[in-house]
Amino acid sequence: MGSISIKYELYLSETNQLINGDECFQLFERESWDDEQYTGRKRLSGRFHNRFIELDFNYLLEYELEIIIEKKKYQLPKTY
Protein backbone atom coordinates (compact mmCIF):
# COMPACT_ATOMS: atom_id res chain seq x y z
CA MET A 1 0.00 0.00 0.00
CA GLY A 2 1.23 3.48 -0.78
CA SER A 3 1.40 6.35 1.64
CA ILE A 4 1.21 10.07 0.96
CA SER A 5 3.27 12.66 2.81
CA ILE A 6 2.72 16.40 3.15
CA LYS A 7 5.87 16.92 1.06
CA TYR A 8 4.01 16.01 -2.16
CA GLU A 9 5.60 12.58 -2.17
CA LEU A 10 3.98 9.21 -2.66
CA TYR A 11 5.81 6.19 -1.28
CA LEU A 12 4.95 2.81 -2.81
CA SER A 13 5.99 0.12 -0.37
CA GLU A 14 5.41 -2.68 -2.89
CA THR A 15 8.14 -1.31 -5.19
CA ASN A 16 10.11 0.70 -2.61
CA GLN A 17 9.62 3.76 -4.83
CA LEU A 18 9.33 7.40 -3.82
CA ILE A 19 7.43 9.51 -6.37
CA ASN A 20 7.73 13.29 -6.18
CA GLY A 21 4.74 15.29 -7.36
CA ASP A 22 4.12 18.88 -8.32
CA GLU A 23 3.00 20.98 -5.34
CA CYS A 24 -0.23 21.82 -7.21
CA PHE A 25 -1.12 18.14 -7.63
CA GLN A 26 -3.57 16.78 -5.06
CA LEU A 27 -4.34 13.15 -4.39
CA PHE A 28 -6.95 11.70 -2.07
CA GLU A 29 -6.55 8.05 -1.17
CA ARG A 30 -9.07 5.68 0.33
CA GLU A 31 -9.14 1.98 0.90
CA SER A 32 -11.49 -0.38 -0.90
CA TRP A 33 -14.83 -0.55 0.89
CA ASP A 34 -15.38 -4.06 -0.40
CA ASP A 35 -12.64 -5.40 1.83
CA GLU A 36 -13.90 -7.28 4.90
CA GLN A 37 -11.65 -5.40 7.32
CA TYR A 38 -13.57 -2.16 6.67
CA THR A 39 -16.96 -3.55 7.60
CA GLY A 40 -18.98 -1.06 9.62
CA ARG A 41 -17.15 2.07 8.49
CA LYS A 42 -19.10 4.93 6.97
CA ARG A 43 -18.90 5.48 3.24
CA LEU A 44 -18.06 8.89 1.83
CA SER A 45 -21.13 11.05 1.35
CA GLY A 46 -22.34 11.41 -2.23
CA ARG A 47 -21.61 15.15 -2.26
CA PHE A 48 -18.05 14.61 -1.03
CA HIS A 49 -17.39 11.58 -3.24
CA ASN A 50 -18.54 13.43 -6.39
CA ARG A 51 -15.73 15.98 -5.99
CA PHE A 52 -13.15 13.40 -7.03
CA ILE A 53 -12.20 11.33 -10.02
CA GLU A 54 -12.14 7.72 -8.90
CA LEU A 55 -9.68 5.29 -10.44
CA ASP A 56 -9.71 1.59 -9.64
CA PHE A 57 -6.12 0.45 -10.12
CA ASN A 58 -6.88 -3.24 -9.68
CA TYR A 59 -8.18 -3.56 -13.23
CA LEU A 60 -5.83 -1.21 -15.10
CA LEU A 61 -2.52 -1.92 -16.74
CA GLU A 62 0.16 0.72 -16.20
CA TYR A 63 0.04 2.03 -19.78
CA GLU A 64 -3.78 2.28 -19.59
CA LEU A 65 -3.52 4.39 -16.44
CA GLU A 66 -0.99 6.69 -18.14
CA ILE A 67 -3.38 7.23 -21.05
CA ILE A 68 -6.31 8.02 -18.71
CA ILE A 69 -4.31 10.53 -16.67
CA GLU A 70 -2.89 12.21 -19.78
CA LYS A 71 -6.37 12.65 -21.30
CA LYS A 72 -8.03 13.76 -18.05
CA LYS A 73 -5.48 16.36 -17.00
CA TYR A 74 -6.77 18.81 -19.60
CA GLN A 75 -10.40 18.24 -18.61
CA LEU A 76 -10.02 18.85 -14.89
CA PRO A 77 -11.40 22.06 -13.38
CA LYS A 78 -8.91 24.67 -12.19
CA THR A 79 -8.37 24.81 -8.43
CA TYR A 80 -9.62 27.76 -6.43
N, C-alpha and C positions, 0 to 999 in steps of 0.2 A: 504494500500500500504506500502511496506517496504521501508526503507531508508538505505543507506550504508554510513558509516563514514570512515574517513581515518585511524581509529584505528583497521581496520580489523573486524569490527562489523557490523552486519546486524540487524536492529530493525524492527520487524514485528508489526505494529500498531494494526492489527486485533486481534492478540493474546497477545499483550503486552509483547512480548518475545525479548530478546537480545541474539543473537547468535554470539559467538566469533569464528573467523576463524584463520587458520594458516596464518602467514604473507606471505607465498609463494602463497597462494590461491588468485586468482583474479576473480572478478565478474563484469560483465558489464550489466547494467540494462537499458532496454528501455520500453517505454509504447507501448501498442498495437496500431498499425497504423490503425486498423479497427474502432477505436473509433471515433465518430463524432467530439469530441473536438479537435482532432489533424488534422483536415482537413486543407490542405494548407501547412503543414510542409514537408520539404524534407525527403525522405527516405535515409537510409544509402546506400552508394555506394556499388556496388557488391563486389569490391575488399576489402572494409573494413568489410562488413557483413560476407564474407567468412572466416574471421579470427576467428570466434567464433562458438561455438556449441550453437544452439538455442533450448531452451526447452519451450514448451507451457504448463504452469502449469494448465491451465483451464481444460484440459482433462485428467490429470493424478491423480491417487490416490497416497497417500503418500508413500505406500510401493512400488508402481511402480517406482516412482521417485528415491527412495533409490537404487533399483536394477539397474536402468540406470546409476546413478552416480558411483556406485561401479564397474560396468563393464567398463565404459568409462575412469575411472581415470588411468588405466594401458595402455590405447591406446592414451592418449594425448601426444603431443610433449613436449619435455623439453623446459623450458624457456631459453632465451638467457641472 
